Amino acid sequence: MLARRRGTALVLAPLLAAFWLVMSGHLTWLHLTLGALSVALVIWVVWRMQVVDKESLPLRIVPRLPLYLLWLVGQIMLSALSVLRLVWSPRRRIRPAFGTVPAAGMSEVAKVVYANSITLTPGTLSVSFRGGDVEVHSLVEDDLADLPGSAMPRRVAGLERR
């Protein structure tokens, strides 16, 4: 148990430090010292609370995450263009729809990644989880109907492949 917690701290520390450095953008001694102290404090609190487990720190998806994020950025751009055409075109009409998208068989981490990916894509919004499904609002009814058969659920499932 102690070895697992120590390993978690060793993995979490560089991740937090890198995140802090990217978000801060300052490389003065004062800022670097405050960043190191902040990381140490967070590691200590996490250690004491014992809140990090496999679900809250899913390291198994990290190697595949950059490729997924690159694909998701492309999907966000395509969807943004589609919404732009929808809004500015006099012939096309917005037909909002509300429905559920199946997420059964996905782990909790995969469901969260899937729901957040849906929300990040313009024109769709994940509202809540209901059982094994994600409730989604869409600007266009057809987009909601196409979502279960799209590449997104397969790519999210691919993140956790062993």
N, C-alpha and C positions, 0 to 999 in steps of 0.2 A: 504494500500500500504506500509506504513512504517512498519507495523507488519510483512508483508511478506518479506521485505528486511532484517529486523532484524533476522527473522527466517533463512533466507538464510545465513546470516553471521554466525549464531550460528552453522549451519550445515557445512558450508565451512571451518571454522576455525579448528576444530579438524581433518578434512580430510587433509587439507593442512599441519597441524603440523605433523600428522602421516607420510604423504608422505615425508616431509622434513627430519624427523628423520630417516626413513628407508634409504633414499638416502644419507644422510650425514654420518650416522654411528658413529658420534662423540658425546660424552656425557660430554664434558667439559662445565663449566659455560659460557665461551666465545661463544662457538658454540650454546649452548641452547639459550643464549640471542640474538645472531644474527638470529637464526631461528625464535624466537618469534617476533622479529622486522620485519623480512621478511614476516611472515604470516600477521602481523598487517598491513603492507604496502599494501600487495596484497588485503586484505579485504577492506581497505580504497579505493583503486583504483577501485575495483569491485563495491563498494557501490556508488562511485561518478559517474561511467560510466553507471550504471544500465544495466549491460550486462548479468547478470545471470537470466535465466528463466527456465521453466520446461524442455525445450529441451537441454539447455546447462548444467544443473545439474539434470540428470534424476534419482532421488532418488528411484523411483519406481522399478528400476531394481536391486538395490543394494542387496536386500535379496537373489535373485536367482543367482547373478553373480558368487559367489564362485563355485557353482556346475557346472555352464556353463564353467567356466575357467578350471576346473578340466577335464571336458569332452573334451574341446578344446585341452588341452595339450596332452591327449591321442590320439586325431586325428592327431595332429602335429607329434607325434612319429610314428604312423602307416604310415602316408604319407611320412615321411622321410625315413623309411625303404623301402617303395615302390619306391621312387626316387633312392635310393641307388641301389636296384636291377635293376632298369631300366638302370642306367648309367653303372653299372659294368657287366651286362649280355651281352654276345656276340649275343644272339639270339633275344633279345627284341630291338625294334627300337623306338627311340623318334619320335613321330608324333605330332608336335606342332599344336595347334588349337587356334583360336580366335573366340569368340562368346559372346552372351549375356545370362545372367541368370536372370529370372524374380524376381523382388523384389517388385512387386505391392502389395499394401495393407499394407506395412510396414511403420511405422513412420520414420521420418528422423533419429532418434537415432538408430532404428533397422537396417535401411539400412547401416549406418556407421559401426555398429557392425558386420553385415553380410559381408560387403566388407572387413573390416579389418581381419575378421576370414578367409576369402578366401585367402587373401594375406599372412597371417601367416602360412597357410598350405603349406608345400613344394610342388613345382610343379605347383602351381597356383598363379596368380597375378591379383588382381582387378586393372583395368586400369582407368575406369571412370564410371560415372553414365550417362545413357541416358534415359530420361523419367523415367519410373518405373523399368528400368532394370539396371543391373551391367554388364559392359563389362569386360570380363575375358580372360586372356591368360593362356593356359595350356600346359604342356609338352606332355600330352597324350590326344588325341581327346576323348577317352572314358571317361576320368575323367571329362571333360567339360560336356559331355552329361549326366553323372550321377549326377552332382551337384544339379540340381533343385529338383530331387526326393530324395535327401539324407536327413539325419537327421538335417543337419545344419540349413536350413531355419525354420524348425519346432522348433528347440531349441532356435533360436534367437527370434522367435515370442513368445515363452514361457517365455522369460525374461520379457515381458511387460504385461503378463496376469495379470488381477486384481484379 
